[in-house]
Amino acid sequence: MNLYFQNNMTKLQTYFQTHPDRCFYAFAFLYCVVWFLLPFLVQANVRPDTVEQFFFGKEWTINATKHPILPSKIIEIGYILTGGAAWSTYFVSALTVFVMLWAIWKISRKFLPAHFAFLAILASCNYRYLNIASTYFHNAFALLPFWILTIFFFYNALESGKLRFWILAGITTGCGLLCYYPMILAAITCFLFVMGFSEIRRKYWGKLILTTLIAFLIFLPHLVWVFHHGFSTFRYMESRGVITHHWYHHLAQPCLFFLIQQLVLLLPVLISIFPVLELRKPLTSNKSEKETSWKFYFFPCMVWIPVLFQVAYCVYSGNYMLSRYGSHLWLFFPLFALCGFSLTSNPQKIRQAFCCSLIVMFVTMAIFAGYWMINPFVSRKTNDTLFPGKQLAAKVEQLWHEKYSLPIPYAAGEWQLSGNLALYGKDRPTVIAFGGHKYFGTEKALLITPWVTTKDLYEKGGVILWTIHDEKMPIPANLATDFPNAEVFPSFEISPQTIAKRPPIKIGIAIVPPPK
């Protein structure tokens, strides 16, 4: 048996040596298929932030109050292409991961032998935002492919000087800014890198200006919208931070804790590549060549300059940063480590690194699947992925169409409920959503769907949905005053999508009649 295994491994190694690209594409395709199927099989509903992306994207507006809206457009395109399937978000995420792996493979082949380039792919697959977190499509995740592609095109532009790569770098930078503002760190890093080397600064200054102009023009409509809406997206991002009050908190809370979180996220990557690193041995390449070539400094700059800027912002602002706010910082960390340290030529250690990478990969998949399968049986809380969105949509549309023949125009109330109605319902009403998880009448709530207001609901009709947590307060207090013409229907119950014993969810509904 052992001899049979060794013979097959030898054949596989021989095939990889002659066809490394085929092996990469086969692996990347299989990997993305697995991470498409896993959430599809173990999660009965998509996560709340993804629901939000769905009802943002269907409106085809320039912007929303919370974040730039390009990720919502991407989700909507996937929704249309898949015939209106909620699992389109998993398809889009898997496709996004494939694009990222492709770019990492292409650039790693310029620096590393095929087997180490493939190890860089395996290590990248063990980065949280290319596995578990890839199933949760939101703005921070949508930024990642544009971050990788920008640096990939930027490197090719520096290496070849071809105009098309400078143009592509500008396009991906602009699109990245339309996903999430931290994309500006990649743009600043590329700009500083060109400024830091006189030979490329003199040679490519004009093309760098062209790249910057293209990115700015793509971002300009969003910038104009934000200016005319009181910089609402910037105010929202500022409100998400937890402000510290003492000088030492500027170091301890936002900076130190943030870096510790990032180190934890990098542990699976480090486990993957550590066996092949010879930390005590200097690089074998020529020293003078290292000192004169900009390529030697490329990955250190692409990794550490954004990190330094983000940490500096944490220290200055005192805002506590969630771990996902650093998701873009470490996309090229495996390549930085594999190119920045001397690598072993010992076949046994190389095989050990491959084995460690695959073990971590399979353990990650098992943890993800096991958590979502076991959680309903051990947790007292009904998580959002068990929410019966299809049941809700079917019931609400039934109540509406028993009275009116036209589609539901608007949905308001708790945005997770109205968002599920817009996602799973045939009518796909426009959602009126406010920040937080309360019903629309919450005082000082931020309207996150500025293209529509409660006035539209009052004038054109629609439904208002809320969760009944307390039988003593079955109806929102402000409903009668804000919508005196609303008809409150008897509440109904829907069961979470799990075989575990869970109490039903009680939903309140009011219908605002459309004009006659």
GUZAPA-747012 format. One record per residue (C-alpha): residue number from 1; chain; z, x, y. Coordinates in steps of 0.02 Angstrom, whole numbers, plus 50000, padded with zeros to 5 digits. Layout:
% GUZAPA-747012
(torke NUM A (Z X Y))
...
***
This chain:
% GUZAPA-747012
(torke 1 A (50000 50000 50000))
(torke 2 A (50046 50141 50118))
(torke 3 A (49883 50232 50076))
(torke 4 A (49784 50072 50110))
(torke 5 A (49869 50052 50279))
(torke 6 A (49834 50234 50325))
(torke 7 A (49651 50218 50276))
(torke 8 A (49629 50064 50385))
(torke 9 A (49718 50147 50531))
(torke 10 A (49603 50296 50515))
(torke 11 A (49450 50182 50517))
(torke 12 A (49518 50092 50670))
(torke 13 A (49549 50255 50762))
(torke 14 A (49374 50315 50721))
(torke 15 A (49298 50152 50783))
(torke 16 A (49401 50161 50943))
(torke 17 A (49343 50339 50977))
(torke 18 A (49161 50285 50967))
(torke 19 A (49177 50111 51047))
(torke 20 A (49328 50111 51166))
(torke 21 A (49253 49978 51281))
(torke 22 A (49225 49857 51137))
(torke 23 A (49404 49882 51080))
(torke 24 A (49469 49850 51255))
(torke 25 A (49369 49689 51279))
(torke 26 A (49420 49624 51107))
(torke 27 A (49603 49660 51142))
(torke 28 A (49600 49589 51319))
(torke 29 A (49513 49430 51261))
(torke 30 A (49636 49404 51117))
(torke 31 A (49785 49442 51229))
(torke 32 A (49730 49316 51361))
(torke 33 A (49694 49183 51229))
(torke 34 A (49871 49204 51161))
(torke 35 A (49949 49186 51334))
(torke 36 A (49839 49034 51365))
(torke 37 A (49897 48950 51203))
(torke 38 A (50082 48992 51213))
(torke 39 A (50127 48888 51367))
(torke 40 A (50003 48754 51313))
(torke 41 A (50097 48735 51147))
(torke 42 A (50279 48754 51201))
(torke 43 A (50280 48678 51377))
(torke 44 A (50250 48492 51388))
(torke 45 A (50222 48496 51576))
(torke 46 A (50177 48626 51707))
(torke 47 A (50309 48701 51822))
(torke 48 A (50350 48618 51991))
(torke 49 A (50269 48751 52101))
(torke 50 A (50109 48731 52001))
(torke 51 A (50117 48542 52021))
(torke 52 A (50127 48576 52207))
(torke 53 A (49971 48685 52197))
(torke 54 A (49877 48541 52114))
(torke 55 A (49911 48412 52249))
(torke 56 A (49880 48540 52386))
(torke 57 A (49713 48594 52312))
(torke 58 A (49639 48420 52294))
(torke 59 A (49642 48393 52482))
(torke 60 A (49525 48539 52526))
(torke 61 A (49616 48575 52689))
(torke 62 A (49623 48741 52781))
(torke 63 A (49808 48771 52757))
(torke 64 A (49979 48704 52711))
(torke 65 A (50146 48726 52797))
(torke 66 A (50227 48838 52666))
(torke 67 A (50097 48966 52610))
(torke 68 A (49912 49004 52626))
(torke 69 A (49814 48880 52522))
(torke 70 A (49682 48983 52428))
(torke 71 A (49783 48978 52263))
(torke 72 A (49776 48788 52272))
(torke 73 A (49587 48795 52291))
(torke 74 A (49576 48907 52138))
(torke 75 A (49683 48785 52039))
(torke 76 A (49575 48639 52095))
(torke 77 A (49415 48727 52042))
(torke 78 A (49491 48758 51870))
(torke 79 A (49546 48576 51863))
(torke 80 A (49369 48517 51899))
(torke 81 A (49288 48637 51776))
(torke 82 A (49404 48582 51636))
(torke 83 A (49373 48398 51664))
(torke 84 A (49539 48359 51748))
(torke 85 A (49655 48443 51623))
(torke 86 A (49830 48496 51674))
(torke 87 A (49815 48647 51560))
(torke 88 A (49681 48714 51677))
(torke 89 A (49821 48811 51762))
(torke 90 A (49848 48910 51600))
(torke 91 A (49660 48939 51588))
(torke 92 A (49653 49003 51767))
(torke 93 A (49805 49115 51738))
(torke 94 A (49730 49188 51579))
(torke 95 A (49565 49221 51668))
(torke 96 A (49660 49304 51810))
(torke 97 A (49752 49419 51690))
(torke 98 A (49587 49465 51607))
(torke 99 A (49514 49516 51776))
(torke 100 A (49667 49622 51813))
(torke 101 A (49659 49710 51644))
(torke 102 A (49473 49741 51669))
(torke 103 A (49502 49826 51837))
(torke 104 A (49646 49931 51769))
(torke 105 A (49539 49984 51620))
(torke 106 A (49392 50033 51729))
(torke 107 A (49493 50137 51849))
(torke 108 A (49601 50216 51714))
(torke 109 A (49445 50277 51623))
(torke 110 A (49406 50382 51777))
(torke 111 A (49571 50476 51758))
(torke 112 A (49622 50470 51576))
(torke 113 A (49549 50492 51401))
(torke 114 A (49510 50330 51312))
(torke 115 A (49670 50324 51207))
(torke 116 A (49783 50352 51359))
(torke 117 A (49682 50228 51461))
(torke 118 A (49711 50100 51323))
(torke 119 A (49896 50143 51325))
(torke 120 A (49895 50105 51511))
(torke 121 A (49824 49933 51468))
(torke 122 A (49961 49902 51339))
(torke 123 A (50095 49958 51461))
(torke 124 A (50023 49845 51596))
(torke 125 A (50027 49699 51474))
(torke 126 A (50214 49729 51458))
(torke 127 A (50239 49705 51645))
(torke 128 A (50318 49534 51669))
(torke 129 A (50185 49470 51788))
(torke 130 A (50047 49499 51662))
(torke 131 A (50138 49405 51523))
(torke 132 A (50280 49280 51546))
(torke 133 A (50263 49257 51733))
(torke 134 A (50074 49236 51719))
(torke 135 A (50103 49061 51650))
(torke 136 A (50178 49008 51817))
(torke 137 A (50035 48999 51941))
(torke 138 A (50094 49011 52121))
(torke 139 A (50053 49110 52278))
(torke 140 A (50142 49269 52226))
(torke 141 A (50048 49274 52061))
(torke 142 A (49880 49226 52139))
(torke 143 A (49895 49380 52251))
(torke 144 A (49897 49502 52104))
(torke 145 A (49712 49505 52054))
(torke 146 A (49659 49529 52235))
(torke 147 A (49785 49670 52254))
(torke 148 A (49717 49759 52101))
(torke 149 A (49535 49727 52145))
(torke 150 A (49559 49789 52324))
(torke 151 A (49629 49955 52265))
(torke 152 A (49497 49966 52128))
(torke 153 A (49354 49938 52252))
(torke 154 A (49437 50052 52378))
(torke 155 A (49443 50194 52252))
(torke 156 A (49260 50167 52205))
(torke 157 A (49214 50163 52389))
(torke 158 A (49299 50331 52419))
(torke 159 A (49225 50407 52262))
(torke 160 A (49045 50347 52282))
(torke 161 A (49033 50304 52466))
(torke 162 A (48925 50153 52422))
(torke 163 A (48927 50016 52552))
(torke 164 A (48947 49876 52425))
(torke 165 A (49120 49937 52373))
(torke 166 A (49179 49940 52555))
(torke 167 A (49116 49762 52575))
(torke 168 A (49199 49705 52413))
(torke 169 A (49363 49787 52466))
(torke 170 A (49356 49688 52628))
(torke 171 A (49321 49525 52537))
(torke 172 A (49463 49547 52413))
(torke 173 A (49583 49599 52552))
(torke 174 A (49542 49444 52652))
(torke 175 A (49558 49332 52499))
(torke 176 A (49724 49415 52455))
(torke 177 A (49791 49375 52629))
(torke 178 A (49739 49194 52600))
(torke 179 A (49849 49195 52445))
(torke 180 A (50007 49282 52504))
(torke 181 A (50051 49383 52660))
(torke 182 A (50118 49539 52570))
(torke 183 A (49935 49582 52540))
(torke 184 A (49946 49664 52710))
(torke 185 A (50042 49806 52625))
(torke 186 A (49890 49850 52519))
(torke 187 A (49780 49849 52674))
(torke 188 A (49901 49961 52769))
(torke 189 A (49914 50079 52620))
(torke 190 A (49725 50099 52607))
(torke 191 A (49712 50126 52795))
(torke 192 A (49849 50259 52796))
(torke 193 A (49771 50344 52646))
(torke 194 A (49606 50365 52738))
(torke 195 A (49698 50426 52893))
(torke 196 A (49793 50554 52790))
(torke 197 A (49640 50651 52730))
(torke 198 A (49529 50724 52863))
(torke 199 A (49378 50743 52748))
(torke 200 A (49372 50559 52701))
(torke 201 A (49426 50502 52874))
(torke 202 A (49277 50587 52955))
(torke 203 A (49159 50529 52819))
(torke 204 A (49210 50347 52801))
(torke 205 A (49288 50295 52966))
(torke 206 A (49145 50176 53009))
(torke 207 A (49146 50094 52837))
(torke 208 A (49335 50073 52847))
(torke 209 A (49311 49979 53011))
(torke 210 A (49182 49868 52924))
(torke 211 A (49303 49831 52781))
(torke 212 A (49440 49787 52905))
(torke 213 A (49323 49674 53003))
(torke 214 A (49268 49580 52847))
(torke 215 A (49449 49552 52793))
(torke 216 A (49496 49494 52968))
(torke 217 A (49351 49370 52979))
(torke 218 A (49398 49294 52811))
(torke 219 A (49579 49278 52867))
(torke 220 A (49538 49218 53043))
(torke 221 A (49524 49029 53011))
(torke 222 A (49695 49032 52929))
(torke 223 A (49766 49132 53075))
(torke 224 A (49696 49007 53201))
(torke 225 A (49771 48863 53103))
(torke 226 A (49941 48947 53095))
(torke 227 A (49936 48982 53283))
(torke 228 A (49901 48799 53322))
(torke 229 A (50040 48741 53205))
(torke 230 A (50182 48844 53274))
(torke 231 A (50171 48983 53144))
(torke 232 A (50244 48864 53015))
(torke 233 A (50207 48977 52866))
(torke 234 A (50300 49122 52946))
(torke 235 A (50447 49010 52987))
(torke 236 A (50450 48947 52808))
(torke 237 A (50453 49123 52736))
(torke 238 A (50593 49170 52855))
(torke 239 A (50694 49018 52803))
(torke 240 A (50683 49070 52620))
(torke 241 A (50781 49229 52651))
(torke 242 A (50971 49240 52644))
(torke 243 A (51026 49324 52804))
(torke 244 A (51164 49455 52792))
(torke 245 A (51290 49479 52932))
(torke 246 A (51360 49655 52912))
(torke 247 A (51267 49820 52926))
(torke 248 A (51314 49875 52750))
(torke 249 A (51239 49716 52679))
(torke 250 A (51070 49775 52743))
(torke 251 A (51080 49912 52613))
(torke 252 A (51181 49832 52473))
(torke 253 A (51112 49656 52460))
(torke 254 A (50927 49658 52505))
(torke 255 A (50886 49839 52466))
(torke 256 A (50994 49898 52321))
(torke 257 A (50992 49735 52225))
(torke 258 A (50805 49717 52250))
(torke 259 A (50771 49891 52180))
(torke 260 A (50886 49859 52031))
(torke 261 A (50790 49699 51993))
(torke 262 A (50626 49794 52002))
(torke 263 A (50692 49928 51884))
(torke 264 A (50738 49795 51757))
(torke 265 A (50561 49726 51768))
(torke 266 A (50491 49901 51739))
(torke 267 A (50595 49937 51583))
(torke 268 A (50466 49865 51459))
(torke 269 A (50332 49971 51544))
(torke 270 A (50439 50127 51534))
(torke 271 A (50475 50095 51350))
(torke 272 A (50287 50085 51319))
(torke 273 A (50240 50250 51400))
(torke 274 A (50397 50357 51384))
(torke 275 A (50354 50435 51213))
(torke 276 A (50198 50520 51281))
(torke 277 A (50275 50587 51442))
(torke 278 A (50325 50771 51446))
(torke 279 A (50435 50765 51598))
(torke 280 A (50487 50949 51592))
(torke 281 A (50310 51013 51577))
(torke 282 A (50202 51030 51734))
(torke 283 A (50029 50958 51742))
(torke 284 A (49899 51070 51661))
(torke 285 A (49767 51040 51795))
(torke 286 A (49727 51178 51920))
(torke 287 A (49854 51186 52061))
(torke 288 A (49733 51223 52200))
(torke 289 A (49624 51077 52145))
(torke 290 A (49775 50963 52149))
(torke 291 A (49820 51016 52323))
(torke 292 A (49644 50990 52393))
(torke 293 A (49587 50833 52301))
(torke 294 A (49634 50663 52371))
(torke 295 A (49622 50592 52194))
(torke 296 A (49783 50680 52146))
(torke 297 A (49877 50581 52279))
(torke 298 A (49790 50415 52253))
(torke 299 A (49908 50326 52132))
(torke 300 A (50069 50396 52207))
(torke 301 A (50014 50327 52376))
(torke 302 A (49955 50160 52306))
(torke 303 A (50123 50134 52221))
(torke 304 A (50254 50209 52336))
(torke 305 A (50189 50171 52511))
(torke 306 A (50199 49981 52483))
(torke 307 A (50370 50003 52403))
(torke 308 A (50435 50101 52552))
(torke 309 A (50368 49972 52675))
(torke 310 A (50443 49826 52580))
(torke 311 A (50612 49911 52560))
(torke 312 A (50610 49957 52745))
(torke 313 A (50579 49774 52786))
(torke 314 A (50725 49723 52675))
(torke 315 A (50841 49845 52762))
(torke 316 A (50782 49794 52936))
(torke 317 A (50786 49606 52910))
(torke 318 A (50938 49594 52798))
(torke 319 A (50849 49460 52696))
(torke 320 A (50891 49452 52512))
(torke 321 A (50728 49472 52416))
(torke 322 A (50693 49381 52254))
(torke 323 A (50626 49490 52113))
(torke 324 A (50456 49404 52114))
(torke 325 A (50431 49461 52294))
(torke 326 A (50400 49633 52221))
(torke 327 A (50277 49577 52087))
(torke 328 A (50131 49662 52173))
(torke 329 A (50217 49830 52196))
(torke 330 A (50207 49897 52018))
(torke 331 A (50036 49846 51957))
(torke 332 A (49978 50027 51955))
(torke 333 A (50143 50102 51899))
(torke 334 A (50083 50138 51720))
(torke 335 A (49934 50233 51788))
(torke 336 A (50043 50325 51912))
(torke 337 A (50157 50382 51771))
(torke 338 A (50017 50429 51651))
(torke 339 A (49920 50523 51785))
(torke 340 A (50070 50599 51871))
(torke 341 A (50155 50681 51721))
(torke 342 A (50096 50796 51585))
(torke 343 A (50053 50699 51427))
(torke 344 A (50085 50751 51249))
(torke 345 A (49947 50795 51128))
(torke 346 A (50059 50760 50979))
(torke 347 A (49974 50621 50876))
(torke 348 A (50141 50561 50810))
(torke 349 A (50212 50532 50984))
(torke 350 A (50052 50446 51039))
(torke 351 A (50062 50329 50889))
(torke 352 A (50246 50301 50932))
(torke 353 A (50198 50248 51109))
(torke 354 A (50068 50126 51042))
(torke 355 A (50193 50055 50919))
(torke 356 A (50326 50035 51054))
(torke 357 A (50201 49948 51167))
(torke 358 A (50148 49825 51032))
(torke 359 A (50328 49791 50979))
(torke 360 A (50379 49753 51159))
(torke 361 A (50225 49642 51176))
(torke 362 A (50263 49539 51021))
(torke 363 A (50449 49527 51064))
(torke 364 A (50402 49462 51237))
(torke 365 A (50291 49329 51161))
(torke 366 A (50428 49280 51039))
(torke 367 A (50558 49269 51178))
(torke 368 A (50446 49159 51283))
(torke 369 A (50401 49041 51140))
(torke 370 A (50579 49039 51070))
(torke 371 A (50658 49002 51238))
(torke 372 A (50551 48851 51278))
(torke 373 A (50565 48785 51099))
(torke 374 A (50753 48806 51082))
(torke 375 A (50806 48770 51261))
(torke 376 A (50796 48578 51246))
(torke 377 A (50918 48584 51100))
(torke 378 A (51049 48697 51182))
(torke 379 A (51038 48658 51367))
(torke 380 A (51118 48505 51443))
(torke 381 A (50993 48503 51584))
(torke 382 A (50820 48429 51563))
(torke 383 A (50706 48565 51628))
(torke 384 A (50548 48528 51726))
(torke 385 A (50428 48572 51585))
(torke 386 A (50494 48422 51487))
(torke 387 A (50457 48299 51626))
(torke 388 A (50346 48156 51562))
(torke 389 A (50215 48162 51698))
(torke 390 A (50086 48063 51600))
(torke 391 A (50209 47923 51565))
(torke 392 A (50257 47916 51749))
(torke 393 A (50076 47908 51807))
(torke 394 A (50029 47775 51681))
(torke 395 A (50176 47664 51728))
(torke 396 A (50154 47681 51916))
(torke 397 A (49967 47648 51908))
(torke 398 A (49998 47497 51797))
(torke 399 A (50119 47422 51925))
(torke 400 A (50000 47457 52068))
(torke 401 A (49842 47390 51986))
(torke 402 A (49928 47230 51933))
(torke 403 A (49933 47189 52119))
(torke 404 A (49786 47284 52195))
(torke 405 A (49613 47330 52136))
(torke 406 A (49589 47484 52247))
(torke 407 A (49655 47658 52197))
(torke 408 A (49826 47714 52256))
(torke 409 A (49792 47797 52424))
(torke 410 A (49958 47887 52455))
(torke 411 A (50114 47938 52360))
(torke 412 A (50279 47989 52440))
(torke 413 A (50461 48009 52396))
(torke 414 A (50520 48155 52289))
(torke 415 A (50370 48270 52288))
(torke 416 A (50389 48320 52106))
(torke 417 A (50369 48137 52057))
(torke 418 A (50226 48100 52174))
(torke 419 A (50148 48268 52127))
(torke 420 A (50149 48222 51942))
(torke 421 A (50069 48056 51987))
(torke 422 A (49931 48149 52080))
(torke 423 A (49908 48270 51935))
(torke 424 A (49904 48151 51787))
(torke 425 A (49849 47988 51867))
(torke 426 A (49670 47930 51873))
(torke 427 A (49686 47883 52057))
(torke 428 A (49749 48056 52112))
(torke 429 A (49831 47991 52273))
(torke 430 A (49862 48102 52423))
(torke 431 A (50041 48165 52417))
(torke 432 A (50156 48159 52567))
(torke 433 A (50283 48297 52532))
(torke 434 A (50432 48368 52623))
(torke 435 A (50527 48527 52585))
(torke 436 A (50671 48516 52464))
(torke 437 A (50689 48395 52320))
(torke 438 A (50755 48244 52413))
(torke 439 A (50658 48089 52458))
(torke 440 A (50545 48093 52610))
(torke 441 A (50675 48028 52732))
(torke 442 A (50790 48180 52722))
(torke 443 A (50843 48230 52896))
(torke 444 A (50765 48390 52965))
(torke 445 A (50651 48402 52814))
(torke 446 A (50496 48510 52837))
(torke 447 A (50331 48420 52809))
(torke 448 A (50234 48532 52689))
(torke 449 A (50078 48422 52686))
(torke 450 A (50032 48421 52870))
(torke 451 A (49864 48337 52841))
(torke 452 A (49952 48172 52809))
(torke 453 A (50112 48088 52872))
(torke 454 A (50220 47938 52830))
(torke 455 A (50124 47844 52965))
(torke 456 A (49970 47849 52853))
(torke 457 A (50073 47777 52711))
(torke 458 A (50138 47639 52823))
(torke 459 A (49964 47592 52885))
(torke 460 A (49860 47613 52726))
(torke 461 A (49984 47581 52587))
(torke 462 A (50042 47678 52435))
(torke 463 A (50192 47707 52323))
(torke 464 A (50362 47786 52353))
(torke 465 A (50453 47863 52205))
(torke 466 A (50629 47928 52183))
(torke 467 A (50749 47975 52043))
(torke 468 A (50901 47864 52023))
(torke 469 A (51052 47975 51992))
(torke 470 A (51184 47851 52048))
(torke 471 A (51175 47666 52005))
(torke 472 A (51274 47627 52163))
(torke 473 A (51130 47696 52269))
(torke 474 A (50970 47638 52182))
(torke 475 A (50869 47630 52344))
(torke 476 A (50850 47765 52479))
(torke 477 A (50952 47716 52631))
(torke 478 A (50809 47735 52754))
(torke 479 A (50677 47642 52652))
(torke 480 A (50704 47471 52733))
(torke 481 A (50701 47540 52910))
(torke 482 A (50550 47655 52889))
(torke 483 A (50448 47534 52781))
(torke 484 A (50507 47356 52810))
(torke 485 A (50352 47290 52721))
(torke 486 A (50385 47391 52562))
(torke 487 A (50416 47294 52401))
(torke 488 A (50549 47372 52291))
(torke 489 A (50512 47350 52106))
(torke 490 A (50638 47355 51964))
(torke 491 A (50671 47534 51911))
(torke 492 A (50599 47597 51747))
(torke 493 A (50646 47733 51624))
(torke 494 A (50540 47872 51551))
(torke 495 A (50591 47988 51410))
(torke 496 A (50580 48178 51421))
(torke 497 A (50443 48252 51312))
(torke 498 A (50553 48327 51176))
(torke 499 A (50622 48279 51006))
(torke 500 A (50793 48340 51065))
(torke 501 A (50913 48204 51119))
(torke 502 A (50897 48187 51306))
(torke 503 A (50946 48041 51417))
(torke 504 A (50799 47948 51493))
(torke 505 A (50750 47979 51673))
(torke 506 A (50770 47827 51785))
(torke 507 A (50636 47807 51917))
(torke 508 A (50642 47697 52071))
(torke 509 A (50479 47634 52144))
(torke 510 A (50428 47542 52302))
(torke 511 A (50252 47489 52346))
(torke 512 A (50191 47486 52525))
(torke 513 A (50049 47359 52526))
(torke 514 A (49877 47413 52586))
(torke 515 A (49798 47321 52734))
(torke 516 A (49716 47157 52687))
***
